[in-house]
Amino acid sequence: MQEVLTAVTYLVVWLICEKVLEIESGLAKLLISLTAAIAVYVIIAVKDYMEKKEDK
């Protein structure tokens, strides 16, 4: 599930950059989208870690 949410985040942010913010640079869109996707992945991983730590 974590990977699916990361992939969806990447695509949604890419489209927001393209359609809403009208960023024309492919590199800028790539960097922004990847940063958002990685951030979501890390946030979910930290949340899961904290939940497992509390269960022990």
C-alpha positions as CSV (number, residue, x, y, z in Angstrom):
1,M,0.0,0.0,0.0
2,Q,2.9,2.3,0.8
3,E,4.4,2.0,-2.6
4,V,1.0,2.6,-4.4
5,L,0.4,5.8,-2.4
6,T,4.0,6.9,-3.3
7,A,3.4,6.3,-7.0
8,V,0.0,8.1,-6.9
9,T,1.6,11.1,-5.1
10,Y,4.3,11.3,-7.8
11,L,1.7,11.4,-10.6
12,V,-0.6,13.9,-8.8
13,V,2.2,16.3,-8.0
14,W,3.5,16.0,-11.6
15,L,0.1,16.9,-12.9
16,I,-0.3,19.8,-10.4
17,C,3.1,21.2,-11.5
18,E,2.1,20.9,-15.2
19,K,-1.5,22.0,-15.2
20,V,-1.9,24.3,-12.1
21,L,1.5,25.8,-11.6
22,E,2.3,25.6,-15.3
23,I,6.0,24.7,-14.8
24,E,7.4,23.9,-18.2
25,S,10.8,22.6,-17.1
26,G,10.7,18.8,-17.0
27,L,13.6,18.7,-14.6
28,A,11.8,20.9,-12.1
29,K,8.7,18.8,-12.3
30,L,10.7,15.7,-11.8
31,L,12.5,17.0,-8.8
32,I,9.4,18.4,-7.2
33,S,7.4,15.2,-7.8
34,L,10.2,12.9,-6.6
35,T,10.7,15.0,-3.5
36,A,6.9,14.8,-2.7
37,A,6.8,11.0,-3.3
38,I,9.9,10.4,-1.2
39,A,8.5,12.6,1.6
40,V,5.2,10.6,1.6
41,Y,7.2,7.3,1.7
42,V,9.3,8.5,4.6
43,I,6.3,9.8,6.6
44,I,4.5,6.5,6.2
45,A,7.6,4.5,7.2
46,V,8.1,6.6,10.3
47,K,4.5,6.3,11.3
48,D,4.6,2.5,10.9
49,Y,7.8,2.4,12.9
50,M,6.3,4.5,15.7
51,E,3.2,2.3,15.8
52,K,5.3,-0.9,16.0
53,K,7.4,0.6,18.7
54,E,4.3,1.4,20.8
55,D,3.0,-2.1,20.4
56,K,6.1,-3.6,22.1
